[in-house]
Amino acid sequence: MALIDVIIFVLYFAGMLAIGVYFFRKNKNIDDYYVGGRSLGSWHIGLSVVATDVGGGFSIGLGGLGFSIGLSGSWMLFTGLIGAWLSAVVLIPIISRLSRKHQFFTFPQIFEHFYNHRVALIAGVISAIGYIGFTSSQLLAGAKLASATFAELDLITALIIMGAIAIIYTGIGGLKAVIYTDTVQWIILMSGLIFIGIPVAYFAVGGMEAIKTTLGPEFLSLTNVSWQQLVKWAVTIIPIWFVGMTLYQRIYASKGSKQAQKAWFIAGLFEWPIMAFMGVFLGLLSRVAFENGMFADLGYGAGSQFDAEMGLPI
């Protein structure tokens, strides 16, 4: 672990907390805190949506798919593009109009409007249970990245640290803090992949010649996945765009229906092809490195047991 690694992590977390403190001071009322004053533009909303949907969990998962099956793993996020664009056309015009008219703050309020308080309560409980798993996967992905970077940091400690910081900046800054930190984190993620992660890994493993020599042609194919798997991804991912409570809150926070729709179109394009191919390609490069024994000094020699989802962090 180098000093520069520690400095980068400390500055990153300090920056996230600073954004939370800034919006704590800027928020004037509950509209500001819960729905960003209903005044946020397409780009901030769009980047927040894709950061929330893809985030650490999908990023690590994409790396794992790239490690396991290659470029065909990118089809997982194609379902995200479909879901985002479908909900932009079908869902957003209705929800945006209702949220403005009735001043909604939460996802269950939609159910209370159409049904009653009991249905709203059930919807809230079900969503909360679902988001425990979703949020946990995001935190776990970040903790895996941190523990892979710092050998002295165990996974549980990393998980506690990252969870505490996320709770603090979210709790004090409200939705604007979440959306602006999402934007910053997405820019950092994209910049890191484009300018550091992918080019450094590509040349470190030996470029395209090493990829073709080490891996079978199926890793560079887009058909190395079964139709059954595609259906599973579609069934599990597309509906999220119609029931995800964090997505409803971002519709409420948008300046209007048009801005929200544009945000969803932006998010869809960032999911596929942009993030999809970058994530699986980096995972593919980690497979090349693993097969050539480049992780041996970390205790993962070629042929040893290896968690595919650790490929991208390492």
Buried (B, 14 or more C-beta within 10 A) or exposed (E): EEEEEEEEBEEBBEBBBBBBBBBBEEBEEEBBBBBBBBBBEBEBBBBBBBBBBBBBBBBBBBBBBBBBBBBBBBBBBBBBBBBBBBBBEEBBBEBBEBBBEEEBBBBBBBBBBEEEEEBBEEBBEEBEEBEEEBBEBBBBBBBBBBBBBBEEBEEEBBBEBBBEBBEBBBEBBBBBBBBBBBBBBBEEBBEEBEEEBBEEBBEEBBEEEBBEEBBEEEBBEEEBBEEEBBEEBBEEBBEBBBBBBBBBBBBBBBBEBEBBBBBBBBBBBBBBEBBBBBBBBBBBBBBBBBBBEBBEEEEBEEEEEBEBBBBBBB
